[in-house]
């Protein structure tokens, strides 16, 4: 019994840790986890995005997070020419302790973007998102004292879990956001948004106890502007607050056009870096080709954790596909 209580105590620590949401260094490449109002806010017919993060890869699968999302426009022939209405779907997985703690999310989001001028250069959008969440403690991946042998945790435990259902939890969650974006020319864009996740503070019920998921509020913004005849500089930042914790990330990247001026879908190289204050520096390199954009970052710890992590944080990869058909309808939108 003492060992079982210890395991549940350690699991409770894991749950408290997860009261703060997982985050991406490339927050700008994961639109539906940043702000529901970003649903449908892109230049094209459909956008598909994927993100993968391996936190502290030196520790075997300590924390891995991945998402896959798709959003698109609807009713374009029924709303104003300068307006846009987007719908999106997202799947989200977060694993801890080599899969011992597993969170899975499925989300539906929608956002309406209203044009504020006759050309649609300025828009304000409001978005909503509903999420079904499921949590599972995989007991086969837990290790107990009586399994420890001279060869490692190779023995068979005597622990018996009489109520496996208590090791699962699910709930429904609601999120919302607002976004303003504007442009003065075809070569610049600026935006500012606010989002709130877990608006209703849903409860996670586990082994007879309730854990409140605290709301997360994020303020984010940025933009891009032309540099010379071919290149573009992008900047973005966010400030996020949840359960007494906060996070500030800011940085930018230069987009270097590798083709001749005037190419319809040029190949571009992105080079830059973001900074998570009091935590990590995140060098970024990306490549845009056709309708695809691939990005990679690697967190370099600068906090007191750098001793334990050997200054190594998490590797992160993003891939976005935004189909851009030839059309007169051009949406001025954030790129990061």
HELIX and SHEET records of a PDB file:
HELIX    1   1 UNK A    2  UNK A   17  1                                  16    
HELIX    2   2 UNK A   27  UNK A   29  5                                   3    
HELIX    3   3 UNK A   31  UNK A   34  1                                   4    
HELIX    4   4 UNK A   36  UNK A   38  5                                   3    
HELIX    5   5 UNK A  139  UNK A  141  5                                   3    
HELIX    6   6 UNK A  145  UNK A  147  5                                   3    
HELIX    7   7 UNK A  164  UNK A  167  5                                   4    
HELIX    8   8 UNK A  306  UNK A  309  1                                   4    
SHEET    1   A15 UNK A  46  UNK A  55  0                                        
SHEET    2   A15 UNK A  63  UNK A  73 -1                                        
SHEET    3   A15 UNK A  84  UNK A  96 -1                                        
SHEET    4   A15 UNK A 101  UNK A 115 -1                                        
SHEET    5   A15 UNK A 122  UNK A 137 -1                                        
SHEET    6   A15 UNK A 168  UNK A 182 -1                                        
SHEET    7   A15 UNK A 189  UNK A 197 -1                                        
SHEET    8   A15 UNK A 216  UNK A 227 -1                                        
SHEET    9   A15 UNK A 231  UNK A 242 -1                                        
SHEET   10   A15 UNK A 245  UNK A 257 -1                                        
SHEET   11   A15 UNK A 268  UNK A 276 -1                                        
SHEET   12   A15 UNK A 280  UNK A 289 -1                                        
SHEET   13   A15 UNK A 292  UNK A 301 -1                                        
SHEET   14   A15 UNK A 312  UNK A 323 -1                                        
SHEET   15   A15 UNK A  46  UNK A  55 -1                                        
SHEET    1   B 2 UNK A 148  UNK A 149  0                                        
SHEET    2   B 2 UNK A 152  UNK A 153 -1                                        
SHEET    1   C 2 UNK A 203  UNK A 206  0                                        
SHEET    2   C 2 UNK A 209  UNK A 212 -1                                        
END                                                                             
